[in-house]
Amino acid sequence: MPDFWSRIRAPMVLALLVVITVITMASDRDTVREGGRDLPWWQGLVLDVTTPLRKLVAAPAQSLESAWASYGDLLDVREENERLRARVAALEEEALQYREALVTSGHLQNIAAMRDDFEVPMLASEVVGLDVSPWFRSVLVDRGRRHGLQAGYPVITDAGLVGLVTATSSNAARTMLLLDRQSAIGGIVQRSRARGIVRGTGRGELEFEFVVRGSDVQVGDVVITSGLGGVYPKGLRVGEVVEVSDPGARLLQKATLRPAVDFGKLEQVFVLLQRGRGMDLLFGAELESAAAVSERPAS
């Protein structure tokens, strides 16, 4: 007998709960039709007991649902951040291209005006290397004999004079900068027309040496090429006077020039495809000597 009751206890409890549930649902429907009423004491007790249990049982599910929703939002935010980063990178690249186009446009306008001033054919070249020797100041450009370059051709930018082509290969050329210690050119003060010699110091400045008597050189004066010596055309901007030394009892006085060209930011240069008369005499004699040696019969 005890075994029988133990076997039917669970089904009876389940059946009792089902009956109570059905009665409760029917009572709730009657309550809705009647416009509402107070629950019996036993239904209120059941409701009071089960409500906290429902909250307790539902809490993990709600927490899990909230965590999942937060995780989904986090994934959406991460994807949105990736899209925004890609967009920002694209905009920065586009802005960089626009800035480079504006810089190039300004250079082209200045070069166009310079072509009108000098009426000399020019060849654009890119600086591709620097001379690492501490004794020389020169750069390598990406144009050579195959492009029409020869030793003795002046090199300029829209800002002013850069230097002189000293050696060429088929596709490259070495340009000696004005800063080189071997560089010496004729200069003239644009304001007072005082003449002198501009020499490289091997550093980031130039020296302008002129005769003290009858010369008027002041800080702020602009020095340009004089055209004397037959190396550079007249009128190329060389630099600006930043300091004038005290001559004392000397006949020659020196002034320090800040170069017109920023050699630290040298990227694009233009080679004047015309050699001065002095360079023609020098390199013409070298070519004739080389030709004579090559034609000399072997002993």
Backbone hydrogen bonds, N-H to C=O, Kabsch-Sander energy under -0.5 kcal/mol:
donor,donor_aa,acceptor,acceptor_aa,energy
5,W,1,M,-2.2
6,S,2,P,-2.2
7,R,3,D,-1.6
8,I,4,F,-1.8
9,R,5,W,-1.1
10,A,6,S,-0.5
12,M,8,I,-2.3
13,V,9,R,-2.5
14,L,10,A,-2.4
15,A,11,P,-2.7
16,L,12,M,-2.9
17,L,13,V,-2.4
18,V,14,L,-2.2
19,V,15,A,-2.6
20,I,16,L,-2.6
21,T,17,L,-2.5
22,V,18,V,-2.7
23,I,19,V,-2.9
24,T,20,I,-2.6
25,M,21,T,-2.6
26,A,22,V,-2.7
27,S,23,I,-2.6
28,D,24,T,-2.7
29,R,25,M,-2.1
30,D,26,A,-2.2
31,T,27,S,-2.4
32,V,28,D,-2.3
33,R,29,R,-2.1
34,E,30,D,-2.1
35,G,31,T,-0.6
35,G,32,V,-0.7
36,G,31,T,-2.8
44,G,40,P,-2.5
45,L,41,W,-2.1
46,V,42,W,-2.2
47,L,43,Q,-2.5
48,D,44,G,-2.6
49,V,45,L,-2.1
50,T,46,V,-2.6
51,T,47,L,-1.9
53,L,49,V,-0.9
54,R,50,T,-2.9
55,K,51,T,-2.2
56,L,52,P,-2.7
57,V,53,L,-2.7
58,A,54,R,-2.7
59,A,55,K,-1.6
61,A,57,V,-0.6
62,Q,58,A,-2.7
63,S,59,A,-2.8
64,L,60,P,-2.8
65,E,61,A,-2.5
66,S,62,Q,-2.7
67,A,63,S,-2.8
68,W,64,L,-2.5
69,A,65,E,-2.3
70,S,66,S,-2.6
71,Y,67,A,-2.6
72,G,68,W,-2.5
73,D,69,A,-2.4
74,L,70,S,-2.5
75,L,71,Y,-2.3
76,D,72,G,-2.2
77,V,73,D,-2.6
78,R,74,L,-2.5
79,E,75,L,-2.5
80,E,76,D,-2.4
81,N,77,V,-2.6
82,E,78,R,-2.2
83,R,79,E,-2.3
84,L,80,E,-2.5
85,R,81,N,-2.8
86,A,82,E,-2.4
87,R,83,R,-2.2
88,V,84,L,-2.8
89,A,85,R,-2.6
90,A,86,A,-2.1
91,L,87,R,-2.5
92,E,88,V,-2.6
93,E,89,A,-2.3
94,E,90,A,-2.3
95,A,91,L,-2.8
96,L,92,E,-2.4
97,Q,93,E,-2.2
98,Y,94,E,-2.2
99,R,95,A,-2.6
100,E,96,L,-2.5
101,A,97,Q,-2.3
102,L,98,Y,-2.3
103,V,99,R,-2.5
104,T,100,E,-2.7
105,S,101,A,-2.5
106,G,102,L,-2.4
107,H,103,V,-2.2
108,L,104,T,-2.7
109,Q,105,S,-2.1
110,N,106,G,-2.1
111,I,107,H,-2.8
112,A,108,L,-2.4
113,A,109,Q,-2.0
114,M,110,N,-2.2
115,R,111,I,-2.5
116,D,112,A,-1.5
117,D,113,A,-1.3
118,F,114,M,-2.2
119,E,115,R,-2.6
123,L,271,V,-1.7
125,S,269,V,-2.8
127,V,267,E,-3.2
128,V,126,E,-0.5
128,V,140,L,-2.7
129,G,140,L,-1.2
131,D,138,S,-2.5
132,V,130,L,-0.5
136,F,133,S,-0.5
138,S,136,F,-0.5
139,V,175,T,-2.0
140,L,129,G,-2.6
141,V,173,A,-2.5
142,D,126,E,-1.7
145,R,169,S,-3.3
146,R,170,S,-2.0
147,H,144,G,-1.5
148,G,145,R,-1.7
149,L,144,G,-2.1
152,G,165,V,-3.2
153,Y,150,Q,-1.4
155,V,163,G,-2.5
156,I,270,F,-2.9
157,T,160,G,-2.5
161,L,237,R,-2.8
162,V,155,V,-2.6
163,G,155,V,-1.8
164,L,176,M,-2.1
165,V,153,Y,-2.8
166,T,174,R,-2.7
167,A,174,R,-1.2
169,S,172,A,-3.0
173,A,141,V,-1.5
174,R,167,A,-2.8
175,T,139,V,-3.0
176,M,164,L,-2.8
176,M,174,R,-0.5
177,L,137,R,-2.5
178,L,162,V,-2.0
180,D,177,L,-1.5
183,S,180,D,-1.6
185,I,198,V,-2.2
186,G,228,L,-0.5
187,G,196,G,-2.6
188,I,224,I,-2.5
189,V,194,A,-2.9
190,Q,222,V,-3.2
193,R,189,V,-2.2
196,G,187,G,-2.2
197,I,209,E,-2.6
198,V,185,I,-3.1
199,R,197,I,-0.6
199,R,207,E,-2.9
200,G,180,D,-0.6
200,G,183,S,-1.8
201,T,205,E,-1.0
202,G,179,L,-2.9
206,L,257,L,-2.1
207,E,199,R,-2.5
208,F,255,A,-3.2
209,E,197,I,-3.0
209,E,207,E,-0.6
210,F,208,F,-0.5
210,F,253,Q,-2.7
211,V,195,R,-0.6
212,V,251,L,-2.7
215,S,212,V,-1.6
217,V,215,S,-0.5
220,G,241,V,-2.7
221,D,218,Q,-2.0
223,V,239,G,-2.9
224,I,188,I,-2.6
225,T,236,L,-2.4
226,S,186,G,-2.1
230,G,227,G,-1.0
235,G,225,T,-2.4
236,L,233,P,-0.8
238,V,223,V,-2.6
239,G,223,V,-1.6
240,E,258,R,-2.2
241,V,221,D,-2.9
242,V,256,T,-3.0
243,E,256,T,-1.3
245,S,254,K,-2.5
250,R,247,P,-2.1
253,Q,210,F,-3.2
255,A,208,F,-2.0
256,T,243,E,-2.9
257,L,206,L,-2.9
258,R,240,E,-3.1
260,A,238,V,-2.5
263,F,261,V,-1.3
265,K,262,D,-1.7
266,L,263,F,-0.9
267,E,265,K,-0.5
269,V,125,S,-2.6
270,F,156,I,-2.9
271,V,123,L,-2.5
272,L,154,P,-2.5
272,L,270,F,-0.5
273,L,121,P,-2.7
273,L,271,V,-0.6
274,Q,272,L,-2.0
276,G,152,G,-0.5
276,G,231,V,-0.6
278,G,230,G,-1.0
279,M,230,G,-1.3
280,D,276,G,-2.3
281,L,277,R,-2.2
282,L,278,G,-2.0
283,F,279,M,-3.0
284,G,280,D,-2.1
285,A,281,L,-1.8
286,E,282,L,-1.7
287,L,283,F,-2.3
288,E,284,G,-2.3
289,S,285,A,-2.3
290,A,286,E,-2.5
291,A,287,L,-2.5
292,A,288,E,-2.3
293,V,289,S,-2.2
294,S,290,A,-2.1
295,E,291,A,-1.7
296,R,292,A,-0.9
296,R,293,V,-0.6
